[in-house]
Amino acid sequence: AGAGLDPRILLAANTIGGGLGKIVSPQNLAIAATAVDAEGMDAEILKRAAPYSIGLLVVLCCLIFAASQGWFGPLMVS
């Protein structure tokens, strides 16, 4: 049936992952290029933004793995 994972951790990973994906989304790249008066430079902006997105993704994966293993202690319920 289930994977045995805490749904709160999955929700947090999904939410943060969606935010990370926005860094390299074509729509946001076009908006950024237009905002700085650099139309047509989307590829250059992507080339500069992608390493940050990948680095943050690696950090996110490590944090989610640690949280799923219980290394941060019990999760607080509010």
C-alpha positions in Angstrom: 0.0 0.0 0.0 2.1 2.9 1.3 5.8 3.6 1.2 5.9 4.1 4.9 7.1 7.7 4.6 5.8 10.6 6.8 3.4 12.6 4.7 4.7 15.9 6.3 8.2 15.2 5.0 6.8 14.5 1.6 4.7 17.6 1.6 7.7 19.7 2.7 9.9 18.2 0.0 7.3 18.7 -2.7 6.7 22.4 -1.7 10.4 23.2 -1.6 11.1 21.3 -4.8 8.5 23.3 -6.6 10.1 26.5 -5.5 13.5 25.2 -6.7 12.0 24.3 -10.1 10.8 27.8 -10.5 14.4 29.0 -10.6 14.9 27.4 -14.0 11.4 27.6 -15.4 11.2 29.1 -18.9 8.5 31.5 -17.9 10.5 32.9 -15.0 13.7 33.1 -17.2 11.7 35.2 -19.8 10.4 37.5 -17.1 13.9 37.9 -15.6 15.3 38.7 -19.1 12.6 41.2 -19.7 13.0 42.8 -16.3 16.7 43.5 -16.9 16.2 44.6 -20.5 18.0 41.6 -21.8 15.4 40.0 -24.1 16.8 36.9 -25.9 19.3 36.2 -23.1 17.2 33.5 -21.5 19.9 30.8 -22.3 22.6 32.9 -20.6 20.4 33.4 -17.5 19.7 29.7 -17.4 23.4 28.9 -17.7 24.1 31.1 -14.6 21.1 30.0 -12.6 21.3 26.3 -13.1 24.3 25.6 -10.8 22.4 27.3 -8.0 19.3 25.3 -8.6 21.3 22.0 -8.8 23.2 22.9 -5.6 20.1 23.7 -3.7 18.5 20.5 -5.0 21.4 18.5 -3.6 21.0 20.3 -0.2 17.3 19.6 -0.2 17.8 15.9 -1.0 20.2 15.6 1.9 17.9 17.4 4.3 14.9 15.3 3.3 16.9 12.1 3.6 18.1 13.1 7.1 14.5 14.1 8.1 13.1 10.8 6.8 15.7 8.9 8.8 14.7 10.7 12.0 18.1 12.4 12.4 16.5 15.6 13.4 14.5 14.0 16.2 10.7 13.6 16.3 8.7 15.9 14.1 6.7 18.5 16.0 2.9 18.5 15.5 1.3 21.8 15.6 
